[in-house]
Structures are given as structure tokens and as C-alpha cells.
Amino acid sequence: MPGYEANFWYGVFVPAGTPTPLIDKLNATIVNVMGQPDMVRQLTQSGVEPHTTTPKELGEIMKRDTESMREAMRGAGIISQ
């Protein structure tokens, strides 16, 4: 579709109600691992651009991408609402 850009990302999710300190610790660990030179090199060689974010930022990305996909589906006549 002209004017539409598709981006793909991976995220780690936990059950609703997971304590914030546990989420923060998990996020810090993932950010640390994803920043390791060997990990960056392996991902980059596989065609993946490593990028980390916070749980709040991931939520914002999900909302933005959901709306973008909804608009694309409307434009393509896949959905009407």
C-alpha cells in the first residue's frame, strides 16, 4: 500500500499483575543481554537491528502500530470500522 510502512519487533510479555519491581528487573536484564557485543553482532548478522526500550515505551509502540495497522486494513477494505 502506498504510504504504509511495516515494521516488525519482538517483545517480552508477562502476565497482568506482575509486580513492577520484577518487570523492571527483567527489563534491565534483557537490556543488558541485548547490549552485549556478541549478541549485537549475531543479531545484526541475521538482519535484525537490535533495539531495547522500556515497558512503557513498548506499550506506546504497540498502540501506535495497532492504529497504523487498523488504518491500513481500512484503506485496503479489509475492515470497515
Contacts in CASP RR format, 6 or more apart in sequence:
PFRMAT RR
TARGET T0000
AUTHOR 0000-0000-0000
METHOD contacts of the structure
MODEL  1
MPGYEANFWYGVFVPAGTPTPLIDKLNATIVNVMGQPDMVRQLTQSGVEP
HTTTPKELGEIMKRDTESMREAMRGAGIISQ
1 72 0 8 1.000
1 75 0 8 1.000
1 76 0 8 1.000
4 68 0 8 1.000
4 72 0 8 1.000
7 65 0 8 1.000
9 51 0 8 1.000
9 61 0 8 1.000
9 65 0 8 1.000
11 58 0 8 1.000
12 26 0 8 1.000
12 30 0 8 1.000
14 22 0 8 1.000
14 23 0 8 1.000
14 26 0 8 1.000
23 55 0 8 1.000
27 54 0 8 1.000
27 55 0 8 1.000
30 52 0 8 1.000
31 52 0 8 1.000
33 39 0 8 1.000
34 40 0 8 1.000
34 43 0 8 1.000
34 50 0 8 1.000
34 52 0 8 1.000
35 50 0 8 1.000
35 52 0 8 1.000
39 50 0 8 1.000
40 50 0 8 1.000
43 49 0 8 1.000
43 50 0 8 1.000
44 50 0 8 1.000
53 61 0 8 1.000
70 79 0 8 1.000
73 79 0 8 1.000
74 80 0 8 1.000
74 81 0 8 1.000
END
